[in-house]
C-alpha cells in the first residue's frame, strides 16, 4: 500500500503537544520579544497551523535575521549532500523560542568578571582558564610492607 509524502507526513509524534500543554497558546508566547541576532530554537506548535515550519526544521537552532509583526525570519543550516546550505525560514512566533545554548557561556562570563574584580581588589593574579577535571587523589600503589600472598581454591566438601 503506498504511503504519503505530504508536508506533514510522519509527524504524528513530532508535532504532538506535551502533557498538560494542550489547549490555547499562552499569552507569554506572544509577549516574548525577539531581536535580530538572537539565537532561537524552532519547535513547531501544532495548535497554530499558520507559519508552521517544515518537519525538517523542527528542533533545529538558528539566528533571527528578520522581524515582522507576527513572525520572525530565522537562518538555519541544512545538510544537503556533503555541504551545509544556509536556509532562511519565515515562521510565526508561536513556533520559535529563545535558545538556552548560550546560557552556560553567559553565566561563565559573569562569574569570571566577579572573580576578576575580587582579584584586582586583593592585588593578586588569577587564572580564569577552564581546566580539565583533575584526578581526585594521587593514584599510586604502595609496595612497602606488602608481602605476596598465595591464593588457593577452597576444597570442595559435600555435607549430606
Residue frames relative to the residue before (quaternion, step in Angstrom):
aa qw qx qy qz dx dy dz
X 1.0000 0.0000 0.0000 0.0000 0.00 0.00 0.00
X 0.4299 -0.7195 0.4730 0.2717 3.63 -0.75 0.95
X 0.2515 -0.7541 0.5838 0.1650 3.54 -1.17 0.55
X 0.5520 -0.6472 0.4191 0.3174 3.57 -1.19 0.52
X 0.2389 -0.7436 0.6078 0.1432 3.51 -1.26 0.56
X 0.2367 0.8270 -0.4833 0.1626 3.58 1.11 0.65
X 0.7485 -0.4211 0.2969 0.4174 3.50 -1.42 0.12
X 0.7867 0.2451 -0.1286 0.5519 3.59 1.07 -0.75
X 0.2642 0.7842 -0.5216 0.2075 3.60 1.12 0.56
X 0.8532 0.1082 -0.1187 0.4963 3.58 -1.08 0.86
X 0.5097 0.6360 -0.4338 0.3840 3.59 0.95 0.84
X 0.2549 0.8040 -0.5106 0.1672 3.61 1.18 0.38
X 0.7594 0.3313 -0.1992 0.5233 3.60 0.85 -0.88
X 0.5982 0.6064 -0.3603 0.3804 3.58 1.07 -0.67
X 0.7855 0.3217 -0.1619 0.5033 3.58 0.83 -0.98
X 0.4118 0.7199 -0.4712 0.3002 3.60 1.25 0.12
X 0.4244 -0.6843 0.5269 0.2721 3.58 -0.99 0.81
X 0.5606 -0.6486 0.4159 0.3035 3.56 -1.15 0.66
X 0.6977 -0.4435 0.3542 0.4371 3.53 -1.37 0.07
X 0.8404 0.0459 -0.1068 0.5294 3.59 -0.85 1.08
X 0.5874 0.5453 -0.3972 0.4471 3.59 1.11 0.61
X 0.4573 0.6867 -0.4526 0.3383 3.58 1.23 0.21
X 0.6080 0.5632 -0.4140 0.3766 3.55 -1.29 0.24
X 0.7724 -0.3440 0.2396 0.4771 3.56 -1.27 -0.27
X 0.5569 -0.6133 0.4518 0.3311 3.54 -1.20 0.61
X 0.5145 -0.6688 0.4489 0.2942 3.57 -0.97 0.91
X 0.5872 -0.6078 0.4142 0.3381 3.56 -1.14 0.67
X 0.5900 0.5910 -0.3747 0.4027 3.61 1.10 -0.62
X 0.5562 0.5962 -0.3908 0.4272 3.59 1.19 -0.47
X 0.7231 0.4331 -0.2437 0.4798 3.57 0.96 -0.86
X 0.6833 0.4904 -0.2885 0.4575 3.59 1.16 -0.50
X 0.4789 0.6576 -0.4465 0.3726 3.60 1.26 -0.01
X 0.2657 -0.7669 0.5640 0.1524 3.58 -0.90 0.93
X 0.1318 -0.7678 0.6247 0.0548 3.53 -1.00 0.90
X 0.1458 -0.7756 0.6101 0.0702 3.54 -1.05 0.82
X 0.6004 -0.5431 0.4288 0.4009 3.56 -1.21 0.43
X 0.7520 0.3420 -0.2777 0.4904 3.57 -0.83 1.01
X 0.4984 0.6469 -0.4334 0.3810 3.61 1.24 -0.17
X 0.3465 -0.6995 0.5818 0.2282 3.55 -1.15 0.68
X 0.0174 -0.8224 0.5660 -0.0556 3.57 -0.67 1.13
X 0.3536 -0.6827 0.5966 0.2303 3.52 -1.34 0.48
X 0.2974 -0.7340 0.5844 0.1769 3.56 -1.00 0.86
X 0.1255 0.7671 -0.6131 0.1410 3.56 -0.51 1.24
X 0.3392 -0.7762 0.4962 0.1905 3.57 -0.36 1.23
X 0.1952 -0.7507 0.6231 0.1000 3.55 -1.02 0.92
X 0.3194 -0.8090 0.4629 0.1708 3.57 -0.31 1.25
X 0.5195 0.6199 -0.4377 0.3929 3.62 1.19 -0.04
X 0.7431 0.2660 -0.1724 0.5893 3.59 1.21 -0.43
X 0.2156 -0.8170 0.5230 0.1119 3.58 -0.44 1.20
X 0.5889 0.5685 -0.3830 0.4282 3.59 1.16 -0.43
X 0.8462 0.1705 -0.1243 0.4894 3.55 -1.12 0.67
X 0.3638 0.7479 -0.4779 0.2827 3.57 1.18 0.55
X 0.4452 -0.6947 0.4811 0.2960 3.62 -0.93 0.75
X 0.5812 -0.5245 0.4727 0.4046 3.53 -1.31 0.25
X 0.6444 -0.5648 0.3506 0.3780 3.56 -1.13 0.65
X 0.5602 0.6074 -0.3976 0.3991 3.64 1.13 -0.48
X 0.7359 0.4491 -0.2352 0.4489 3.59 0.95 -0.89
X 0.4655 0.6796 -0.4503 0.3446 3.60 1.26 -0.14
X 0.8057 0.2201 -0.1930 0.5149 3.59 -0.66 1.14
X 0.5594 0.6042 -0.3969 0.4056 3.61 1.23 -0.05
X 0.3312 -0.7217 0.5761 0.1938 3.55 -1.28 0.46
X 0.0542 0.8084 -0.5828 0.0630 3.57 -0.97 0.84
X 0.4770 -0.6468 0.5221 0.2856 3.54 -1.38 -0.05
X 0.4487 -0.6840 0.5091 0.2678 3.57 -0.95 0.93
X 0.0642 -0.8095 0.5832 0.0203 3.59 -0.84 1.00
X 0.7958 0.1404 -0.0673 0.5852 3.61 1.20 -0.35
X 0.1212 -0.7821 0.6082 0.0613 3.56 -1.10 0.73
X 0.0764 -0.7692 0.6342 0.0138 3.54 -0.95 0.99
X 0.7326 -0.4414 0.2547 0.4512 3.64 -1.16 0.20
X 0.8184 0.2070 -0.1066 0.5254 3.63 0.93 -0.79
X 0.7989 0.2600 -0.1209 0.5288 3.58 1.16 -0.14
X 0.3001 -0.7160 0.5966 0.2033 3.49 -1.39 -0.04
X 0.3363 -0.6905 0.5953 0.2361 3.53 -1.27 0.44
X 0.1057 -0.8101 0.5767 0.0093 3.57 -0.81 1.03
X 0.2809 -0.7304 0.5988 0.1703 3.56 -1.03 0.87
X 0.0210 -0.7905 0.6107 -0.0407 3.56 -0.79 1.13
X 0.3568 -0.6855 0.5776 0.2632 3.54 -1.26 0.35
X 0.0943 -0.7861 0.6103 0.0251 3.56 -0.95 0.95
X 0.3619 -0.7198 0.5498 0.2204 3.56 -0.91 0.94
X 0.0538 0.7662 -0.6361 0.0736 3.55 -0.74 1.12
X 0.8160 -0.0282 -0.0296 0.5766 3.56 -0.39 1.23
X 0.7674 -0.3188 0.2543 0.4948 3.56 -0.65 -1.12
X 0.6972 0.4365 -0.2664 0.5025 3.60 1.16 0.39
X 0.4282 -0.6512 0.5559 0.2890 3.53 -1.37 0.23
X 0.1319 -0.7661 0.6245 0.0754 3.56 -0.97 0.89
X 0.3801 -0.7121 0.5429 0.2317 3.55 -0.95 0.92
X 0.0918 -0.8044 0.5868 0.0109 3.56 -0.62 1.18
X 0.2329 -0.7508 0.6036 0.1329 3.55 -1.08 0.78
X 0.0650 -0.8155 0.5740 -0.0351 3.55 -0.51 1.26
X 0.2131 -0.7667 0.5936 0.1200 3.59 -0.90 0.94
X 0.0054 0.8190 -0.5669 0.0882 3.56 -0.64 1.20
X 0.4636 -0.6061 0.5476 0.3433 3.52 -1.27 0.39
X 0.6113 -0.6109 0.3625 0.3490 3.57 -1.13 0.63
X 0.5130 0.6285 -0.4330 0.3928 3.61 1.21 -0.13
X 0.7290 0.4319 -0.2198 0.4834 3.57 1.16 -0.62
X 0.6772 0.4475 -0.2663 0.5198 3.58 1.29 0.19
X 0.0451 0.7787 -0.6257 0.0099 3.58 -1.09 0.70
X 0.6015 -0.5669 0.4137 0.3816 3.56 -1.16 0.59
X 0.3965 -0.7240 0.5185 0.2229 3.55 -0.96 0.92
X 0.3372 -0.7390 0.5501 0.1936 3.56 -1.14 0.68
X 0.3754 0.7666 -0.4641 0.2367 3.58 1.26 0.20
X 0.7208 0.4168 -0.2566 0.4908 3.64 1.10 -0.54
X 0.4444 0.7311 -0.4479 0.2595 3.60 1.20 -0.18
X 0.6439 0.5173 -0.3275 0.4588 3.60 0.95 -0.82
X 0.6452 0.5164 -0.3166 0.4657 3.59 1.01 -0.81
X 0.6734 0.4929 -0.3034 0.4598 3.60 0.88 -0.90
X 0.6244 0.5240 -0.3378 0.4705 3.60 1.05 -0.71
X 0.6582 0.5089 -0.3108 0.4596 3.58 0.99 -0.84
X 0.6136 0.5405 -0.3487 0.4581 3.62 1.04 -0.70
X 0.6706 0.4891 -0.3012 0.4694 3.61 0.91 -0.88
X 0.6554 0.5135 -0.3102 0.4588 3.57 0.96 -0.89
X 0.6623 0.5011 -0.3070 0.4648 3.59 0.97 -0.84
X 0.6290 0.5288 -0.3400 0.4573 3.59 1.02 -0.73
X 0.6553 0.4986 -0.3135 0.4730 3.59 0.99 -0.82
X 0.6583 0.4990 -0.3157 0.4670 3.61 0.95 -0.84
X 0.6399 0.5250 -0.3227 0.4591 3.58 1.02 -0.79
X 0.6410 0.5260 -0.3170 0.4604 3.59 1.02 -0.83
X 0.6644 0.4986 -0.3012 0.4682 3.60 0.94 -0.89
X 0.6635 0.5029 -0.3097 0.4593 3.58 0.95 -0.83
X 0.6397 0.5240 -0.3312 0.4545 3.58 1.04 -0.72
X 0.6382 0.5199 -0.3283 0.4634 3.59 1.06 -0.75
X 0.7003 0.4470 -0.2623 0.4910 3.59 1.03 -0.80
X 0.4091 -0.7339 0.4556 0.2940 3.60 1.23 -0.38
X 0.5770 0.5586 -0.4003 0.4413 3.59 1.00 0.70
X 0.4779 -0.6561 0.5055 0.2927 3.53 -1.28 0.43
X 0.0899 -0.7941 0.6007 0.0238 3.55 -1.07 0.77
X 0.3255 -0.7277 0.5704 0.1979 3.57 -1.07 0.76
X 0.1736 -0.8089 0.5583 0.0616 3.57 -0.73 1.13
X 0.4233 0.7098 -0.4693 0.3111 3.58 1.25 0.18
X 0.4684 -0.6506 0.5145 0.3042 3.53 -1.14 0.64
X 0.1953 -0.7831 0.5851 0.0794 3.54 -0.83 1.06
X 0.4813 -0.6322 0.4973 0.3484 3.60 -1.01 0.62
X 0.6217 -0.5662 0.3832 0.3821 3.57 -1.11 0.64
X 0.3135 -0.7594 0.5488 0.1543 3.55 -0.78 1.12
X 0.6103 -0.5306 0.4088 0.4229 3.61 -1.17 0.35
X 0.5474 -0.6435 0.4259 0.3238 3.58 -1.03 0.77
X 0.7927 -0.0158 0.0322 0.6085 3.60 1.03 -0.67
X 0.6209 -0.5419 0.3987 0.4023 3.53 -1.26 0.34
X 0.2513 -0.7681 0.5729 0.1363 3.55 -0.82 0.99
X 0.3155 0.7201 -0.5698 0.2391 3.57 -0.34 1.22
X 0.3230 -0.7208 0.5828 0.1910 3.53 -1.22 0.55
X 0.2488 -0.7676 0.5719 0.1476 3.54 -0.68 1.09
X 0.2015 -0.8012 0.5560 0.0909 3.54 -0.81 1.03
X 0.4682 0.6912 -0.4428 0.3270 3.58 1.24 0.10
X 0.8483 0.1283 -0.1120 0.5014 3.59 -0.78 1.05
X 0.5709 0.5675 -0.4044 0.4341 3.61 1.19 0.17
X 0.1676 -0.7901 0.5849 0.0741 3.55 -0.52 1.19
X 0.5341 -0.6278 0.4403 0.3560 3.61 -1.02 0.64
X 0.2217 -0.7692 0.5884 0.1142 3.55 -1.07 0.78
X 0.3026 -0.7305 0.5822 0.1894 3.54 -1.06 0.77
X 0.1762 -0.7892 0.5842 0.0698 3.54 -0.77 1.04
X 0.0187 -0.7890 0.6133 -0.0312 3.54 -0.81 1.07
X 0.5392 -0.6259 0.4379 0.3546 3.59 -1.09 0.55
X 0.5174 -0.6133 0.4981 0.3286 3.55 -1.22 0.58
X 0.4695 -0.6816 0.4650 0.3141 3.64 -0.81 0.86
X 0.4715 -0.6830 0.4912 0.2645 3.53 -1.06 0.84
X 0.0416 -0.7987 0.6002 -0.0124 3.58 -0.84 1.04
X 0.2139 -0.7547 0.6038 0.1418 3.54 -1.02 0.77
X 0.0805 -0.7822 0.6165 0.0414 3.55 -0.83 0.95
X 0.0832 0.8099 -0.5714 0.1030 3.55 -0.07 1.31
